[in-house]
Amino acid sequence: MRILKIKEIGDVISGSTPKTEKKEYWDGEINWATPKELGQLDGKYLNDTERKITKEGFKSCSTRLIPPGNILFTSRAPIGHLAINNIEVCTNQGFKSIILKEEYASDYIYYALKRSVKKLQDLGTGSTFKELSKGKFEEFTIPVPRLLDQHYIANLLSKAENLIAQRKESIRLLDEFLKSTFLEMFGDPATNSKKWELKTLKDVCLKIQDGTHFSPPITKEGRPYITAKHVRENKIDFWDNPWFISEESHRAIYKRCNPVKGDVIYIKGSCDYRLCCN
């Protein structure tokens, strides 16, 4: 296993954007990627681009064509979107792409960089938005085994990723089934087609109380503190990014809103509401 700099495994290139007011530069046949497209990918491969440029547009700026099978990495807005291009493509200036040397497997490099996204984001600088410079990206190091092991590791990680995707799809289908079953049993709540007796939240809750409207100092340990960002659909995602507050702050906040086991936490905008149901 070797520890190599990015510049040792391939050539790092930036992208560019043809002048948007020049109509003759756009709607051509050359694929041109933006960070937004990578953020919308379901998997790790880029197979098409929303916008395409002409040969004139390509020649007018400093963007470069990237052969299929290489690494696209966004270096700003945001830092850290990744893809392997299955098509010949050029990019805008929000990328630091890698044209790999033959002895490096794109799938392995993809996963090695994906594991390091947080570290790469921390290297970004800028006041309006963070950007990762070409120099810092080239000097960043990743562990690289021999080529045979690269393929083996990438294959295992790809299988794991596929299993995760299948699990997410199963959950989505189950959620759709539950919704359809609810509608079949109780009808559409918006129209009340089955003429159920309607009640308000006030009728069925012991207490409805919003949380604190100020941000207490966050500590490394203490009382768990949940914000709107921790609440996901059907779960509280706390341990991936735990927040804690002091005992003193906890007591002040708990006087206002004292959730207990079994309560419903509802997010409305930036406020947290606690519903204590009968």
C-alpha positions in Angstrom: 0.0 0.0 0.0 1.4 3.4 -1.1 0.3 6.9 0.0 0.2 9.0 -3.1 -0.5 12.6 -4.0 -3.3 13.2 -6.4 -0.9 14.7 -8.9 1.0 11.3 -8.8 -2.0 9.3 -10.0 -3.0 11.6 -12.9 -3.3 15.1 -14.4 -5.6 17.5 -12.5 -7.4 19.8 -14.9 -9.9 22.7 -14.4 -12.8 23.6 -16.5 -14.2 26.8 -18.0 -17.5 28.3 -19.3 -18.0 29.8 -22.8 -19.6 33.2 -22.9 -23.3 32.6 -22.3 -24.4 35.6 -24.4 -22.8 34.0 -27.5 -25.5 31.8 -28.9 -23.1 30.2 -31.4 -21.2 28.7 -28.4 -24.2 26.7 -27.1 -26.5 23.8 -28.0 -23.8 21.9 -29.8 -22.7 18.3 -29.5 -19.9 18.5 -26.8 -20.9 17.4 -23.3 -20.4 20.1 -20.7 -21.0 19.3 -17.0 -21.7 21.5 -14.0 -21.6 20.7 -10.2 -25.4 20.7 -10.1 -25.6 17.7 -12.4 -23.2 15.6 -10.2 -25.4 16.6 -7.2 -28.4 15.1 -8.9 -26.8 11.7 -9.8 -28.3 8.6 -8.3 -25.1 6.6 -8.8 -21.4 7.2 -9.5 -21.5 7.4 -13.3 -22.2 10.5 -15.5 -23.8 9.4 -18.7 -25.1 12.6 -20.2 -25.1 16.4 -19.6 -28.0 18.8 -19.6 -26.1 21.4 -21.6 -23.8 21.0 -24.5 -21.5 23.4 -26.3 -20.3 23.8 -29.8 -16.8 23.4 -31.2 -16.6 27.2 -31.3 -17.6 27.4 -27.7 -15.0 24.8 -26.7 -12.3 26.6 -28.6 -13.3 30.0 -27.0 -12.4 29.0 -23.4 -9.9 27.0 -21.5 -12.1 23.9 -20.7 -10.6 20.5 -21.7 -12.1 17.3 -22.9 -11.9 14.5 -20.4 -11.8 10.9 -21.9 -14.4 8.4 -20.5 -13.4 6.5 -17.4 -11.9 9.3 -15.3 -12.8 11.3 -12.2 -14.9 14.4 -12.0 -14.6 16.2 -8.7 -16.3 19.5 -7.8 -14.1 22.0 -6.2 -16.7 24.7 -5.3 -20.4 25.2 -4.9 -20.1 22.6 -3.3 -16.7 20.9 -2.8 -17.0 17.2 -3.0 -19.5 16.0 -5.6 -17.9 13.0 -7.4 -18.5 11.0 -10.6 -16.9 8.8 -13.1 -17.6 10.0 -16.7 -18.9 7.3 -19.0 -18.8 9.9 -21.8 -16.3 12.3 -23.2 -17.0 15.5 -21.4 -15.7 18.9 -20.5 -16.7 20.9 -17.4 -17.2 24.4 -16.1 -14.8 26.1 -13.7 -16.3 24.4 -10.6 -14.3 21.2 -11.2 -10.8 19.8 -10.5 -11.0 16.6 -12.6 -8.4 13.9 -12.8 -7.3 12.2 -16.0 -5.8 9.0 -14.5 -2.7 7.2 -15.4 -3.2 3.6 -16.7 -2.1 1.9 -13.4 -5.0 3.4 -11.4 -8.6 2.2 -11.4 -11.2 4.9 -11.6 -13.7 3.0 -9.4 -11.1 2.7 -6.6 -10.0 6.3 -6.8 -13.7 7.4 -6.7 -14.2 5.6 -3.4 -10.9 6.8 -2.0 -11.9 10.4 -2.7 -15.5 9.9 -1.5 -14.1 8.7 1.8 -12.0 11.9 2.0 -14.6 14.5 1.1 -14.8 16.0 4.5 -11.1 16.5 4.7 -11.1 18.1 1.2 -13.9 20.4 2.2 -11.9 21.6 5.2 -9.1 22.6 2.8 -11.4 25.0 0.9 -11.0 28.7 1.4 -13.1 31.8 0.6 -15.5 34.2 2.2 -18.6 34.0 -0.2 -18.2 30.2 -0.8 -15.4 27.8 -0.2 -13.3 26.7 -3.1 -10.6 24.0 -3.2 -7.5 25.2 -5.1 -5.8 23.1 -7.7 -2.5 23.1 -5.7 -4.1 21.8 -2.5 -6.0 19.1 -4.4 -2.9 18.0 -6.2 -1.0 17.7 -2.9 -3.8 15.7 -1.2 -2.8 12.1 -0.4 -4.8 8.9 -0.6 -3.9 5.2 0.1 -3.4 3.3 -3.2 -2.7 -0.5 -3.3 -1.6 -2.4 -6.4 -4.0 -2.4 -9.3 -5.4 -5.9 -8.7 -6.3 -4.9 -5.2 -7.8 -1.6 -6.4 -10.3 -3.6 -8.5 -11.0 -6.0 -5.7 -11.7 -3.3 -3.2 -13.8 -1.2 -5.6 -15.9 -4.3 -6.5 -16.7 -4.9 -2.9 -17.6 -1.3 -2.2 -19.7 -1.2 -5.4 -21.7 -4.3 -4.2 -22.2 -2.7 -0.8 -23.4 0.5 -2.4 -25.9 -1.4 -4.6 -27.3 -3.2 -1.6 -27.8 0.2 0.2 -29.5 1.6 -2.9 -31.8 -1.5 -3.1 -32.6 -1.1 0.6 -33.5 2.6 0.1 -35.8 1.6 -2.8 -37.5 -1.1 -0.7 -38.2 1.5 2.0 -39.6 3.9 -0.6 -41.9 1.2 -2.0 -43.0 0.2 1.5 -43.8 3.9 2.2 -45.9 4.1 -0.9 -47.7 0.9 0.1 -48.5 2.3 3.5 -49.8 5.5 2.0 -52.0 3.7 -0.4 -53.3 1.4 2.4 -54.1 4.4 4.6 -56.1 6.0 1.7 -57.9 2.8 1.1 -58.9 2.4 4.8 -59.6 6.0 5.7 -60.0 7.9 2.5 -58.3 11.1 1.5 -57.9 13.4 4.6 -58.2 16.5 2.4 -61.7 15.6 1.2 -62.8 13.3 4.0 -64.6 11.1 1.5 -65.5 8.6 4.2 -67.1 11.2 6.4 -64.9 10.7 9.5 -65.4 13.0 12.5 -62.7 15.6 12.2 -60.6 16.8 15.1 -57.9 19.4 15.3 -54.4 18.8 16.8 -55.6 20.8 19.8 -58.3 18.3 20.4 -56.0 15.3 20.5 -52.8 16.8 22.1 -52.1 17.5 25.8 -49.6 20.2 24.8 -48.3 21.8 21.6 -45.1 23.8 22.3 -42.4 25.2 20.1 -38.7 24.9 21.1 -36.2 27.6 22.0 -35.8 30.5 19.7 -32.1 31.0 20.4 -29.0 28.9 19.8 -27.3 27.9 23.1 -23.5 27.3 23.2 -22.7 23.9 21.8 -20.4 21.7 24.0 -18.4 18.6 23.4 -20.4 16.7 26.0 -23.4 17.2 28.2 -27.2 17.0 27.4 -28.2 15.9 23.9 -29.5 18.9 21.9 -31.7 18.2 18.8 -32.3 20.8 16.1 -34.4 20.8 12.9 -31.3 19.5 11.0 -31.3 16.3 13.1 -34.9 15.4 12.3 -35.5 13.2 9.2 -38.6 11.4 8.0 -39.5 8.8 10.6 -36.3 9.1 12.5 -33.9 11.4 14.4 -30.4 11.4 12.8 -28.4 12.5 15.9 -25.3 10.4 16.2 -23.8 11.2 12.8 -23.6 14.9 14.0 -24.3 15.0 17.7 -24.8 18.3 19.5 -24.6 18.8 23.2 -25.4 21.7 25.6 -24.6 22.4 29.2 -26.8 21.4 32.1 -27.6 25.0 32.7 -28.7 25.6 29.1 -30.7 22.4 29.2 -32.7 23.4 32.3 -33.6 26.8 30.8 -34.8 25.2 27.5 -36.6 22.3 29.2 -38.8 24.7 31.2 -40.2 25.9 27.9 -40.5 22.6 26.1 -40.1 19.2 27.9 -40.4 16.4 25.4 -40.8 12.8 26.8 -40.7 9.4 25.2 -43.5 8.9 22.8 -44.0 12.5 21.9 -44.1 13.6 18.2 -41.5 16.1 17.0 -42.7 18.2 14.1 -40.5 20.6 12.0 -42.1 23.7 10.7 -39.5 26.0 9.1 -36.7 26.6 11.5 -38.8 25.9 14.6 -39.2 22.5 16.4 -42.7 21.7 17.7 -43.4 19.1 20.4 -46.8 17.4 20.2 -47.9 15.5 23.4 -50.7 13.3 22.1 -53.5 11.6 24.1 
